[in-house]
Amino acid sequence: MPIIQGAITILLFIFILCALVVIHEFGHFVLARLFGIRVHEFGIGFPPRAKVLRDRGETIYTLNWLPIGGFVRLEGEDGDSDDPRSFVAAPLGKKLLVLLAGVGMNLVLAFVIFTAIAWLAAPQGALTFSDVVPGSPADISGLRAGESILAIDGTPFDLLPAPQAGQQAIAALRDRAGQTVTLLVRAVDGAERDVTVTLRPPDAAATQGALGIRSAGLAFSGTYAGRDPVAAVGAGAAWTVSAFRLILDGLAALVASIVANPTQAPPVTGPVGIAVQVGDVFWQLGPIFTLYLAGLLSANLALVNILPFPPLDGGRILVLLLKSLFARGGAVLRRMGVRAQGLSAQTAISVERLTYLVGFVLLFGFLIWITYFDIARQVSGGTP
């Protein structure tokens, strides 16, 4: 059974990764076609080629043997083509939009996933606590350690997005300081009951807590709830913003960790660690949470790809902007009668290709570095 479970986990991870990258590349494809840029190939997976799915018109659609994403092959994307419909011949604005389209598609996908979950099956939270302060409103009302609060005045807790949802659940009690509220409480044996309690006044609640419970945290209650479509769209947008903040915090922590101690395990995971997380979420929490994780990964792919580092989309955008800036500067100098020595067109292309090659090597080295720690965590069962 563990072998079958592991195989399913690997296939699930590959499917999610491939789907996110293909959707990313589809964004580039759609904008390129819209702007009239010649697209030679749209590939699912990476070569070697396994099968041609469609070969009519100027674009061929292929299925390839390495199931780790996808690609779009544009005419002149490497900066060398005489075709008037090539990527290099397109106006700067169109080129930038084509490069941004992949990021936009991943962002839209994350929003769609989060909105669908919020609309149809948002996981509900249970505010659990391991201690009750003697003489507190919680103690007086009969709450006991190990129980959990499912709702306040009939309003349940959303479990997502984490970790903000847990903070909001605590804030929901604090915001009602001094009021008499009805709590839906689940006992340790699973029985549920309504408990009416008068919370501490605001002054006391600010220092001692409104209810008087300790070590409180939000856990999955085992139930799901939906919203109306309008509220779901609002929740989807809020969850997308939350995902970006979470990823930004992770990137900041990664940079700080590398600067402080590059030999220490980073506070983020690579492909191996993500695959393990996908398996843990799927087998322990189910498909809804796995779909939510896919949304987080889509938002992560969008944010990482916009970083100004070759060969990522953000790096290619940076190179295009620098080339445009230098070209305009040279044109201004020529109009002023100043002779400016510049690189030949072929040399400039070679420099650009070298930049992408160096960036790719550094990026690949980073993946190897972070994968080492991923594997070490699995072998040691913790932080290496």
Secondary structure, DSSP 8 states (H G I E B T S, - for coil): -HHHHHHHHHHHHHHHHHHHHHHHHHHHHHHHHHTT--EEEEEEEEEEEEEEEE--SS-EEEEEEEEEEEEEEETTTTS----TTSTTTS-HHHHHHHHHHHHHHHHHHHHHHHHHHHHH-EEEEEEE-SEE-TTSHHHHTT--TT-EEEEETTEEEE--STTHHHHHHHHHHHTTTTSEEEEEEE-TTS-EEEEEEE---HHHHHHH-SS-EES-EEEEEEEEE---HHHHHHHHHHHHHHHHHHHHHHHHHHHHHHHH-TTS--SS--HHHHHHHHHHHHHHH-HHHHHHHHHHHHHHHHHHHTSS-TTSHHHHHHHHHHHHHHHHHHHHHHHTT-------HHHHHHHHHHHHHHHHHHHHHHHHHHHHHHHHHHHHTS--
